[in-house]
Amino acid sequence: MSEEESVCEDLTRVPAPEKRENPELAGVSVVMNRWKGRTALVTGASAGIGAVIAKELVRHGMKVVGCARNVEKIQQLAEECKKADCAGSLIPMKCDLTNPEEIQSMFSAIKQQLKGVDVCINNAGLANAEPLLTGKTSGWKNMLDVNILALSICTREAYQSMKERGVDDGHIINLNSICGHYVLNMPDAHFYTGTKYAVTALTDGLRQELRGAKTHIKATCISPGVVETEFASRLFKDSPDKAAALYSQYKPLQAIDISNAIIYALSAPPHVQVGDMVIWPVEQDAV
Ligand SMILES: NC(=O)c1ccc[n+]([C@@H]2O[C@H](COP(=O)([O-])OP(=O)(O)OC[C@H]3O[C@@H](n4cnc5c(N)ncnc54)[C@H](OP(=O)(O)O)[C@@H]3O)[C@@H](O)[C@H]2O)c1
């Protein structure tokens, strides 16, 4: 197998239509065809879950705008997709989501270059190890800015973009967490937990507003347990051992597992709206 084929193989856990052998999954791919040529925004596409979902959507033929601060990493992904002859394309955009003006400029650029957004995946998110009793205000603000405010701005702008183009079948997907549903006894993650509880409320509120607006645009959140990404090394930037420990106690989820869940939500029939998917590593302790 050539290097290019192996890149595409990596991206084919849910096989593209022509490679599909499992008839049970056939529906997924057939329905994903309806997103071919349409535009998705994936925030936080430079690493972890965002990088994998961006590549998956490109493989399914979408035009994907991937944004993050480290845009060169997305440029590299875009090159890989091109070489692997994926059906869609990845358009890297540099955006610091803590800056609302940069988010507005990104949406203007999307409008100019691609007309607008049909799918918005609010994936970017982070935890800083700042407990409630001792944490720094700046660390809390950073989590608020990215996990809540940027997610809400992108949601509003994506909805407005769909509305002005008469798009009635769009989809907004928020990366939540089991921390959006349970308070784990983990002081380093308590403020983060607060932001993810907000994501639960914001997704349910969004679904109600979309209903109120009589649209068929869907709102979904995906709530994973531990996923092996850069998340832990960013959370425990000063203690790599702690970061490594998080992924070595049991087999964690992989980014592709979450990406497959997102593909499932996107491929559900028009009358089916996935509200929330809570996904645990089998060996992670329940709370
Ligand atoms: N990993 C887990 O165990 C886990 C579990 C449950 C939920 N989640 C959620 O899943 C989502 C993705 O996390 P991940 O595990 O893939 O984390 P990751 O590997 O650390 O990736 C985080 C992404 O967010 C982007 N980001 C962070 N701050 C940003 C900013 N100011 N502006 C623009 N982009 C920013 C990063 O890009 P740059 O640094 O290049 O800007 C990166 O692309 C998050 O919402 C997280 O809360 C993760």
The ligand as an ORCA input file, in Angstrom:
! r2SCAN-3c Opt
* xyz 0 1
  N      -9.893     14.623     24.912
  C     -10.836     14.345     25.787
  O     -10.665     13.500     26.705
  C     -12.173     15.025     25.687
  C     -13.238     14.469     26.423
  C     -14.483     15.076     26.347
  C     -14.656     16.185     25.558
  N     -13.608     16.727     24.846
  C     -13.874     17.926     24.071
  O     -13.535     17.677     22.722
  C     -13.159     18.900     22.079
  C     -11.858     18.693     21.326
  O     -10.842     18.385     22.266
  P      -9.561     17.508     21.908
  O      -9.516     16.403     22.883
  O      -9.499     17.206     20.461
  O      -8.438     18.556     22.323
  P      -7.027     18.969     21.667
  O      -6.375     17.788     21.036
  O      -6.297     19.663     22.767
  O      -7.440     20.014     20.539
  C      -8.034     21.221     20.902
  C      -8.283     22.063     19.663
  O      -8.891     23.304     20.088
  C      -8.198     24.376     19.497
  N      -8.186     25.592     20.301
  C      -7.920     25.726     21.616
  N      -7.937     27.037     21.955
  C      -8.228     27.732     20.817
  C      -8.355     29.108     20.506
  N      -8.173     30.068     21.419
  N      -8.657     29.449     19.241
  C      -8.798     28.497     18.274
  N      -8.697     27.190     18.515
  C      -8.395     26.812     19.772
  C      -6.756     23.859     19.339
  O      -6.100     24.567     18.282
  P      -4.870     25.596     18.444
  O      -4.172     25.308     19.737
  O      -4.058     25.338     17.218
  O      -5.509     26.948     18.404
  C      -7.004     22.408     18.943
  O      -7.194     22.326     17.549
  C     -13.096     19.951     23.194
  O     -14.267     20.719     23.173
  C     -13.020     19.126     24.466
  O     -13.551     19.808     25.573
  C     -12.372     16.158     24.900
*
